[in-house]
Amino acid sequence: MKKIIIYCFSNLFLKAKCVFFAGLIVSLLLYSCVKEGDFEFDKLASNTYDPTLAIPFISTRLSLKDILKDTSGIIQTNTDNSLKLVYDADDIHTIEAKELLIIPNQQLQTDNNNLNFPPIPIGDTLTLPSIPIVFPFDMPKPGQIIDSVYVKAAILKLNIKTDLNHSGNIVLTSPNIKLSNGQAFKVIIPLDYSSSIINVDREIDLSGCVIKFNNTPGHTNELLFNYVQSIYGDINANNAPYFLHFQTNLNDFTFNKFFGYIGFYELDIQESIVIQQDHIQDLFDVINFSKVGLSANFKNSFGMPVEIQIDTILAVTPTGNVLVTNFPNQNPFDLNYPSLSQIGQSLNTIIPYQENASLAVVINKSPTEIIFKLKVKLNPDNNASIPNFMLENSKIDIGLHLELPLVGRMNGFVLQDTLGFALAEKLENAEEVTFRINATNAFPLDVNVQVYFADSLYQIIDSIIPNSDNIILSGLVDATTHIVTVPTPKLTEVVISKERVRKIERMKASNLIIRGKLSSFNNGNQDVKITSKDYLDVKLSMKIKLNVNTK
């Protein structure tokens, strides 16, 4: 029996998708080298056939952002490429004008039980003196003042009841109301007598009207109506005095624009940010965040002073609720609000990002929710001399922003990639295999690198790198930016003996698991900054010593 020793060494590093072809190439090369019929091995007893064969193998790059596979946008990148977790609640709560100021239905009853006039000749018309009706508006809160309002919708309902036994009409006007066509408000209501009490109902649509209220000294939120009654002379007897009941209702009142003073409002608001940790749980498990902060943005289109106070920030953690203190630095604070020339605009008030030590402590307890309790005051000084305005779509949007930069101490975070390994079944003639692991560490972290053989169920069979030789020191870190400037390379060569090769073959290894366990300097006690540019590059090549027996 003759023995031919063949050494095969791979110096080509291809992507992991090429692993399948590696097995195919080995198979083809072996058969092409020693295929029966091409050579007579008994004539090669004194010769050694020792070619170098190029076998494509594995190259993979592991980065934190790629491994986490964030699909919700929680992981974001700063301008310096450093990474952070961001929880945004841009519109965590909205205060709307149409919900804040609801004008109730209005009602006014005017009675005249002594309607008296002289006999009217048949065919003549008697016009009585104008009678004013002062209609004070009832508002939801004391001290509220309406100077003017652009009516979106409103229904003026009139009911006139009288025992007058003569026909005629009433002309109703108001100097305070201008119709949508620009004309002054005027309504003519016929009073037609037949044989019983006159009872007239009339509905008038005030949509699109502009109403200016009387707020001169001694008057508040008043509308003035004038009605002039005309009576036609006929054959009926004059049974004066008569009664005339005049009921006025203003219902379903909504506005497009409101000008005046809405008074003092104090609103208690509670909202929360849910901390989603499902697909980034590993980060919370292994990072001790050293820098955590909050910012807030308030958008206000109310034309009035507004004050915000953040009363409570409460973190819900597995071990109980924890208070967060000292945010913001100035509390309470005033919101910017538009002037009359800016009507329709929304002005921002930004509470800049502030790092918060107590929040960092809370975040490291893996909270599931951050609860915010705020107090909102409209016209906090209750100063009616400051004019207010608002539109139907005026609102205050409250936005909160929680930011967790990936800066801190990290110990034990694992990056892992699993690759198909089709070479195991092709190694039946291998005497030994020498692996070369060429690794490059561009993390600001020491990395414990290991490559495992695993079966089809990903059960680990064996490892490649000895524990004494699997640490790759962090890249060179800039002392100011805390970012890696020069990656650290390491080349490791490991020989797998014949016995271990047989084990890999026997256990049907079909996968390679490449795992990098990252830890900060000084056994996890050094703060580091993680960026999107950080990576762990692992390239594998191998030299196979084959034993080919011939007859």
Secondary structure per residue as TSV (DSSP state, phi and psi in degrees):
chain	resnum	aa	ss	phi	psi
A	1	M	-	360.0	131.6
A	2	K	E	-100.6	152.5
A	3	K	E	-122.2	127.6
A	4	I	E	-114.3	124.8
A	5	I	E	-100.5	123.3
A	6	I	E	-119.0	127.4
A	7	Y	E	-105.1	125.2
A	8	C	E	-119.3	129.3
A	9	F	E	-129.2	131.7
A	10	S	-	-100.9	127.3
A	11	N	-	-120.2	7.0
A	12	L	-	-99.3	130.6
A	13	F	-	-113.8	108.7
A	14	L	-	-112.0	169.5
A	15	K	-	-65.5	161.7
A	16	A	G	-60.7	-22.5
A	17	K	G	-67.1	-13.9
A	18	C	G	-87.9	-1.1
A	19	V	H	-59.5	-40.4
A	20	F	H	-58.6	-39.8
A	21	F	H	-72.4	-21.4
A	22	A	H	-60.3	-46.9
A	23	G	H	-61.8	-39.8
A	24	L	H	-65.1	-41.7
A	25	I	H	-64.4	-43.9
A	26	V	H	-57.6	-46.2
A	27	S	H	-59.8	-46.0
A	28	L	H	-65.8	-40.2
A	29	L	H	-66.4	-43.2
A	30	L	H	-61.6	-46.0
A	31	Y	H	-69.6	-33.4
A	32	S	H	-73.1	-29.2
A	33	C	H	-74.8	-39.0
A	34	V	H	-127.8	22.3
A	35	K	-	-63.7	135.0
A	36	E	B	-60.4	136.0
A	37	G	T	102.2	-25.7
A	38	D	T	-86.5	-34.7
A	39	F	B	-131.1	152.5
A	40	E	-	-110.6	102.7
A	41	F	G	-64.8	-24.3
A	42	D	G	-70.7	-16.6
A	43	K	G	-91.0	-2.7
A	44	L	G	-108.9	21.7
A	45	A	T	-60.7	-32.0
A	46	S	T	-101.4	7.1
A	47	N	-	-113.1	155.4
A	48	T	-	-118.9	125.5
A	49	Y	-	-101.4	105.8
A	50	D	-	-130.5	67.8
A	51	P	-	-79.7	164.2
A	52	T	-	-104.8	119.6
A	53	L	-	-107.3	133.4
A	54	A	-	-85.8	117.1
A	55	I	-	-117.8	110.1
A	56	P	-	-59.1	139.7
A	57	F	-	-132.8	-116.7
A	58	I	E	-126.6	138.0
A	59	S	E	-140.4	126.7
A	60	T	E	-142.1	147.7
A	61	R	E	-124.2	128.7
A	62	L	E	-112.7	125.6
A	63	S	-	-126.2	156.7
A	64	L	H	-63.8	-44.4
A	65	K	H	-68.5	-38.4
A	66	D	H	-68.1	-40.2
A	67	I	H	-68.6	-37.5
A	68	L	H	-70.5	-26.1
A	69	K	T	51.1	52.2
A	70	D	-	-71.9	122.3
A	71	T	-	-109.2	-3.3
A	72	S	S	-104.4	0.4
A	73	G	S	79.2	11.8
A	74	I	-	-67.0	-39.0
A	75	I	E	-85.5	120.6
A	76	Q	E	-127.0	163.2
A	77	T	E	-115.7	131.6
A	78	N	-	-79.8	172.7
A	79	T	T	-64.4	-25.3
A	80	D	T	-91.0	13.6
A	81	N	S	73.2	2.1
A	82	S	B	-71.4	150.3
A	83	L	E	-99.6	154.6
A	84	K	E	-151.7	155.3
A	85	L	E	-97.7	130.7
A	86	V	E	-126.7	128.2
A	87	Y	E	-116.7	107.9
A	88	D	E	-103.6	135.9
A	89	A	E	-129.8	78.5
A	90	D	E	-60.5	-37.6
A	91	D	E	-127.4	65.1
A	92	I	E	-66.6	-26.7
A	93	H	E	-157.9	144.5
A	94	T	E	-129.4	131.1
A	95	I	E	-105.5	120.2
A	96	E	E	-110.7	143.9
A	97	A	H	-62.2	-41.2
A	98	K	H	-66.7	-19.4
A	99	E	H	-95.2	-24.1
A	100	L	H	-78.4	-47.0
A	101	L	-	-115.3	104.5
A	102	I	-	-112.6	113.6
A	103	I	-	-80.9	122.9
A	104	P	-	-73.2	164.2
A	105	N	-	-63.5	142.8
A	106	Q	E	-111.0	149.4
A	107	Q	E	-147.2	138.3
A	108	L	E	-141.6	128.7
A	109	Q	E	-111.4	123.3
A	110	T	E	-118.3	120.3
A	111	D	E	-117.5	137.8
A	112	N	E	-128.3	107.1
A	113	N	E	-100.3	11.9
A	114	N	E	-139.7	53.9
A	115	L	E	-78.7	110.9
A	116	N	-	-131.3	140.6
A	117	F	-	-160.7	158.1
A	118	P	-	-74.4	166.8
A	119	P	-	-58.0	144.9
A	120	I	-	-112.9	124.2
A	121	P	-	-57.7	146.4
A	122	I	T	-59.7	131.4
A	123	G	T	91.1	-12.9
A	124	D	-	-89.6	165.3
A	125	T	E	-125.6	130.4
A	126	L	E	-106.3	122.3
A	127	T	E	-105.3	119.7
A	128	L	-	-82.2	159.9
A	129	P	-	-60.2	149.6
A	130	S	-	-61.5	138.0
A	131	I	E	-116.3	121.2
A	132	P	E	-80.3	143.0
A	133	I	E	-121.4	112.3
A	134	V	E	-89.0	122.2
A	135	F	E	-114.4	94.1
A	136	P	E	-79.1	133.2
A	137	F	-	-81.3	132.8
A	138	D	-	-89.6	127.4
A	139	M	-	-109.1	158.4
A	140	P	S	-62.4	-32.1
A	141	K	S	-127.4	144.6
A	142	P	T	-60.9	144.2
A	143	G	T	88.7	-4.4
A	144	Q	-	-78.5	138.3
A	145	I	E	-127.2	131.3
A	146	I	E	-106.5	115.6
A	147	D	E	-85.3	-50.2
A	148	S	E	-154.2	156.9
A	149	V	E	-147.6	136.3
A	150	Y	E	-93.3	114.8
A	151	V	E	-80.1	125.5
A	152	K	E	-82.1	-46.6
A	153	A	E	-155.0	143.2
A	154	A	E	-171.4	146.8
A	155	I	E	-120.6	121.5
A	156	L	E	-93.5	115.4
A	157	K	E	-106.7	127.7
A	158	L	E	-117.9	137.2
A	159	N	E	-132.0	122.0
A	160	I	E	-118.7	126.9
A	161	K	E	-131.8	129.8
A	162	T	E	-152.6	152.8
A	163	D	-	-96.7	16.1
A	164	L	-	-60.1	131.5
A	165	N	-	-103.3	30.6
A	166	H	S	-133.1	141.5
A	167	S	-	-73.9	167.3
A	168	G	E	171.8	-152.0
A	169	N	E	-157.3	166.6
A	170	I	E	-124.9	130.5
A	171	V	E	-104.0	117.1
A	172	L	E	-105.6	126.8
A	173	T	E	-131.3	164.9
A	174	S	E	-150.2	125.4
A	175	P	E	-74.6	-8.8
A	176	N	E	-93.1	-11.0
A	177	I	E	-117.9	128.6
A	178	K	E	-116.1	128.6
A	179	L	-	-71.2	168.3
A	180	S	T	-62.7	-23.4
A	181	N	T	-87.5	4.8
A	182	G	S	89.5	-6.4
A	183	Q	-	-83.6	153.5
A	184	A	E	-69.0	150.1
A	185	F	E	-68.0	127.9
A	186	K	E	-155.6	130.0
A	187	V	E	-134.8	132.0
A	188	I	E	-105.8	122.8
A	189	I	E	-115.6	111.0
A	190	P	E	-69.0	142.8
A	191	L	E	-119.1	98.5
A	192	D	-	-101.6	117.5
A	193	Y	-	-91.0	135.6
A	194	S	S	-117.7	-78.3
A	195	S	S	-148.1	8.4
A	196	S	S	-145.9	-170.4
A	197	I	-	-62.3	136.5
A	198	I	E	-78.6	127.0
A	199	N	E	-136.6	109.5
A	200	V	E	-119.2	130.2
A	201	D	E	-114.3	136.9
A	202	R	E	-143.9	133.2
A	203	E	E	-113.8	133.9
A	204	I	E	-125.1	124.6
A	205	D	E	-82.8	118.0
A	206	L	-	-98.9	12.4
A	207	S	T	-57.0	133.1
A	208	G	T	86.5	-3.5
A	209	C	-	-73.5	159.2
A	210	V	E	-116.3	126.3
A	211	I	E	-115.7	125.6
A	212	K	E	-111.0	123.4
A	213	F	-	-93.2	155.8
A	214	N	B	-90.0	114.5
A	215	N	-	-126.5	29.6
A	216	T	S	-67.2	161.8
A	217	P	T	-49.5	128.2
A	218	G	T	92.0	-2.6
A	219	H	-	-132.1	141.5
A	220	T	-	-141.3	122.5
A	221	N	S	54.5	44.5
A	222	E	E	-103.5	137.5
A	223	L	E	-105.1	142.2
A	224	L	E	-113.8	123.1
A	225	F	E	-111.3	144.1
A	226	N	E	-121.2	134.1
A	227	Y	E	-125.5	137.8
A	228	V	E	-118.3	123.6
A	229	Q	E	-104.2	132.8
A	230	S	E	-115.8	139.8
A	231	I	E	-125.9	133.0
A	232	Y	E	-92.0	135.2
A	233	G	-	-74.2	137.1
A	234	D	-	-150.3	-167.9
A	235	I	S	-82.4	-6.4
A	236	N	S	-72.9	148.7
A	237	A	-	-70.1	153.0
A	238	N	-	-87.3	107.0
A	239	N	-	-102.1	25.3
A	240	A	-	-55.7	150.1
A	241	P	S	-81.6	153.5
A	242	Y	E	-112.0	166.5
A	243	F	E	-109.0	150.8
A	244	L	E	-140.6	117.0
A	245	H	E	-105.2	126.2
A	246	F	E	-122.7	109.2
A	247	Q	E	-108.5	131.0
A	248	T	E	-120.7	126.6
A	249	N	E	-124.0	138.8
A	250	L	E	-122.7	109.7
A	251	N	E	-119.2	159.9
A	252	D	E	54.7	48.6
A	253	F	E	-85.5	120.1
A	254	T	E	-131.5	158.9
A	255	F	E	-127.9	153.2
A	256	N	E	-90.9	-40.0
A	257	K	E	-138.3	141.8
A	258	F	E	-128.9	132.4
A	259	F	E	-129.1	132.2
A	260	G	E	156.3	-131.0
A	261	Y	E	-147.1	119.3
A	262	I	-	-91.7	-2.6
A	263	G	-	84.6	-169.7
A	264	F	-	-91.7	127.1
A	265	Y	E	-124.3	139.2
A	266	E	E	-127.8	119.9
A	267	L	E	-118.4	130.8
A	268	D	E	-99.9	124.7
A	269	I	E	-124.6	136.8
A	270	Q	E	-130.5	125.2
A	271	E	E	-141.3	173.6
A	272	S	E	-148.9	159.4
A	273	I	E	-112.0	124.4
A	274	V	E	-85.0	128.8
A	275	I	-	-90.5	104.3
A	276	Q	-	-85.2	117.3
A	277	Q	-	-117.3	5.4
A	278	D	T	-56.6	-58.8
A	279	H	T	-90.6	0.2
A	280	I	T	-126.4	23.2
A	281	Q	H	-57.5	-35.2
A	282	D	H	-58.1	-34.8
A	283	L	H	-64.2	-43.4
A	284	F	H	-68.5	-27.4
A	285	D	H	-76.0	-29.2
A	286	V	H	-118.3	-10.3
A	287	I	E	-104.8	132.1
A	288	N	E	-100.0	98.0
A	289	F	E	-66.2	129.3
A	290	S	S	-100.8	-19.2
A	291	K	-	-131.2	112.2
A	292	V	-	-133.5	140.5
A	293	G	E	-148.7	171.5
A	294	L	E	-129.8	150.5
A	295	S	E	-140.7	166.6
A	296	A	E	-145.2	150.2
A	297	N	E	-136.3	126.5
A	298	F	E	-117.9	125.6
A	299	K	E	-108.2	124.0
A	300	N	E	-129.4	122.6
A	301	S	-	-115.1	10.1
A	302	F	-	-75.6	133.5
A	303	G	B	-89.2	69.7
A	304	M	S	-167.3	160.3
A	305	P	-	-65.3	139.1
A	306	V	E	-136.8	135.2
A	307	E	E	-120.8	137.1
A	308	I	E	-118.1	136.7
A	309	Q	E	-130.7	125.7
A	310	I	E	-88.2	105.1
A	311	D	E	-76.1	-46.7
A	312	T	E	-144.5	137.2
A	313	I	E	-122.2	118.4
A	314	L	E	-125.6	126.8
A	315	A	E	-99.9	131.0
A	316	V	E	-94.6	115.1
A	317	T	E	-120.8	164.7
A	318	P	T	-59.1	-22.6
A	319	T	T	-103.2	4.8
A	320	G	E	132.9	174.5
A	321	N	E	-85.7	140.6
A	322	V	E	-129.4	133.2
A	323	L	E	-79.8	140.7
A	324	V	E	-107.1	132.2
A	325	T	-	-116.6	167.3
A	326	N	S	65.4	39.3
A	327	F	-	-138.7	133.2
A	328	P	S	-80.3	179.6
A	329	N	S	-63.1	-39.3
A	330	Q	S	-108.0	119.7
A	331	N	-	-152.8	119.4
A	332	P	S	-76.7	176.3
A	333	F	E	-145.8	154.7
A	334	D	E	-93.9	146.8
A	335	L	-	-93.0	145.7
A	336	N	-	-67.6	145.5
A	337	Y	-	-141.5	150.8
A	338	P	-	-72.3	150.5
A	339	S	-	-88.6	176.6
A	340	L	G	-58.6	-35.1
A	341	S	G	-72.5	-12.7
A	342	Q	G	-109.4	18.9
A	343	I	T	-57.4	135.3
A	344	G	T	94.4	-12.6
A	345	Q	-	-93.2	158.9
A	346	S	-	-116.9	126.6
A	347	L	E	-103.5	140.7
A	348	N	E	-93.1	145.4
A	349	T	E	-127.3	116.6
A	350	I	E	-108.9	126.9
A	351	I	E	-93.3	108.2
A	352	P	E	-60.4	158.0
A	353	Y	E	-56.0	126.5
A	354	Q	E	-127.7	123.4
A	355	E	E	-69.1	143.8
A	356	N	-	-136.0	114.5
A	357	A	H	-64.6	-40.9
A	358	S	H	-68.9	-32.1
A	359	L	H	-68.2	-36.9
A	360	A	H	-61.6	-40.5
A	361	V	H	-62.5	-41.4
A	362	V	H	-66.8	-44.8
A	363	I	H	-59.5	-35.0
A	364	N	T	-73.9	-1.7
A	365	K	T	-97.8	10.6
A	366	S	-	56.4	62.9
A	367	P	-	-69.9	155.6
A	368	T	S	-102.3	-16.2
A	369	E	E	-160.3	141.3
A	370	I	E	-113.8	118.0
A	371	I	E	-99.7	132.8
A	372	F	E	-116.7	130.3
A	373	K	E	-116.7	120.4
A	374	L	E	-122.6	151.0
A	375	K	E	-116.8	124.1
A	376	V	E	-111.5	127.5
A	377	K	E	-119.2	123.5
A	378	L	E	-98.6	132.9
A	379	N	S	52.0	60.9
A	380	P	T	-59.9	-28.9
A	381	D	T	-89.7	-2.4
A	382	N	-	49.3	50.1
A	383	N	-	-103.5	102.3
A	384	A	T	-69.9	-10.6
A	385	S	T	-78.1	-10.4
A	386	I	S	-90.8	111.0
A	387	P	-	-67.7	143.0
A	388	N	E	-112.8	154.9
A	389	F	E	-149.8	156.5
A	390	M	E	-159.7	152.7
A	391	L	E	-99.5	167.8
A	392	E	T	-61.0	-28.2
A	393	N	T	-103.2	14.0
A	394	S	-	-64.1	144.1
A	395	K	E	-161.1	164.7
A	396	I	E	-118.5	118.4
A	397	D	E	-100.3	128.6
A	398	I	E	-106.4	119.3
A	399	G	E	-121.1	134.1
A	400	L	E	-124.0	147.9
A	401	H	E	-137.5	115.6
A	402	L	E	-106.0	128.7
A	403	E	E	-129.2	128.9
A	404	L	E	-121.9	90.2
A	405	P	E	-62.0	141.9
A	406	L	S	-78.3	67.2
A	407	V	E	-128.8	127.1
A	408	G	E	157.2	-162.4
A	409	R	E	-96.8	132.4
A	410	M	E	-124.7	134.2
A	411	N	E	-149.2	108.8
A	412	G	E	101.8	8.0
A	413	F	E	-71.5	135.7
A	414	V	E	-114.1	125.4
A	415	L	E	-100.3	136.3
A	416	Q	E	-146.3	142.2
A	417	D	E	-134.6	140.1
A	418	T	E	-116.8	128.2
A	419	L	E	-126.5	142.9
A	420	G	E	-64.9	141.9
A	421	F	-	-129.4	97.3
A	422	A	-	-93.0	5.4
A	423	L	-	-84.9	-22.0
A	424	A	G	-55.8	-43.5
A	425	E	G	-74.6	-7.4
A	426	K	G	-97.5	1.8
A	427	L	-	-100.8	23.2
A	428	E	T	-65.6	-23.0
A	429	N	T	-103.5	9.0
A	430	A	E	-77.5	131.1
A	431	E	E	-80.8	-41.2
A	432	E	E	-161.5	160.9
A	433	V	E	-129.8	130.8
A	434	T	E	-107.7	119.8
A	435	F	E	-97.8	138.2
A	436	R	E	-112.6	122.3
A	437	I	E	-109.6	111.5
A	438	N	E	-104.9	103.5
A	439	A	E	-112.2	145.0
A	440	T	E	-129.5	125.0
A	441	N	E	-107.9	109.7
A	442	A	-	-108.3	21.8
A	443	F	S	-93.7	152.4
A	444	P	S	-82.1	37.4
A	445	L	S	-140.0	145.8
A	446	D	E	-72.1	143.2
A	447	V	E	-124.2	128.2
A	448	N	E	-94.9	108.0
A	449	V	E	-101.7	136.8
A	450	Q	E	-145.8	145.2
A	451	V	E	-119.0	125.2
A	452	Y	E	-114.4	143.7
A	453	F	E	-86.7	136.2
A	454	A	E	-138.2	155.6
A	455	D	-	-85.1	-171.2
A	456	S	T	-66.2	-19.9
A	457	L	T	-96.4	10.1
A	458	Y	-	66.9	23.7
A	459	Q	-	-80.4	129.8
A	460	I	E	-71.5	132.8
A	461	I	E	-101.3	-46.4
A	462	D	E	-159.3	164.2
A	463	S	E	-116.8	163.7
A	464	I	S	-100.0	-47.5
A	465	I	S	-91.9	128.9
A	466	P	-	-61.9	146.2
A	467	N	G	-60.7	-25.2
A	468	S	G	-77.1	-7.1
A	469	D	G	-132.6	22.2
A	470	N	-	-111.4	13.2
A	471	I	E	-96.5	126.0
A	472	I	E	-113.4	121.1
A	473	L	-	-67.1	157.9
A	474	S	-	-63.3	162.5
A	475	G	-	-67.1	168.2
A	476	L	E	-72.6	124.0
A	477	V	E	-105.5	132.2
A	478	D	-	-69.6	129.7
A	479	A	T	-66.8	-23.6
A	480	T	T	-89.9	-48.6
A	481	T	T	-88.9	-17.0
A	482	H	-	63.5	23.4
A	483	I	-	-112.4	143.9
A	484	V	E	-67.0	130.0
A	485	T	E	-106.5	-30.9
A	486	V	E	-133.8	117.7
A	487	P	-	-66.7	158.2
A	488	T	E	-105.1	120.1
A	489	P	E	-93.7	158.1
A	490	K	E	-154.6	130.1
A	491	L	E	-111.1	124.1
A	492	T	E	-124.1	133.4
A	493	E	E	-118.3	127.2
A	494	V	E	-130.3	132.5
A	495	V	E	-98.2	126.4
A	496	I	E	-99.7	118.0
A	497	S	-	-69.1	168.1
A	498	K	H	-58.2	-40.2
A	499	E	H	-63.3	-43.1
A	500	R	H	-70.1	-34.2
A	501	V	H	-61.8	-43.3
A	502	R	H	-62.8	-37.0
A	503	K	H	-63.4	-44.8
A	504	I	H	-60.5	-42.1
A	505	E	H	-67.3	-44.9
A	506	R	H	-65.9	-38.9
A	507	M	T	-83.2	2.8
A	508	K	T	56.2	55.4
A	509	A	-	-61.5	127.0
A	510	S	-	-130.1	1.0
A	511	N	E	-139.9	151.4
A	512	L	E	-114.7	131.8
A	513	I	E	-110.0	118.5
A	514	I	E	-103.4	120.7
A	515	R	E	-129.1	133.0
A	516	G	E	-123.6	119.5
A	517	K	E	-101.2	117.8
A	518	L	E	-102.2	138.7
A	519	S	E	-144.0	147.4
A	520	S	-	-65.7	167.5
A	521	F	H	-55.2	161.7
A	522	N	H	54.7	49.1
A	523	N	H	57.6	38.9
A	524	G	H	84.6	13.2
A	525	N	T	-106.3	11.5
A	526	Q	S	-115.4	128.5
A	527	D	-	-66.0	139.8
A	528	V	E	-135.7	163.6
A	529	K	E	-121.0	125.8
A	530	I	-	-97.6	136.7
A	531	T	B	-123.5	168.6
A	532	S	T	-72.6	-14.6
A	533	K	T	-88.0	-10.3
A	534	D	-	-70.6	142.6
A	535	Y	-	-158.5	162.7
A	536	L	E	-122.8	116.7
A	537	D	E	-100.6	126.2
A	538	V	E	-128.3	122.0
A	539	K	E	-123.2	133.7
A	540	L	E	-119.3	136.3
A	541	S	E	-134.3	165.0
A	542	M	E	-148.4	153.8
A	543	K	E	-117.3	124.1
A	544	I	E	-110.4	127.2
A	545	K	E	-99.6	109.8
A	546	L	E	-99.8	143.4
A	547	N	E	-112.9	108.4
A	548	V	E	-109.2	110.8
A	549	N	E	-88.7	136.6
A	550	T	E	-124.3	157.8
A	551	K	-	-82.8	360.0
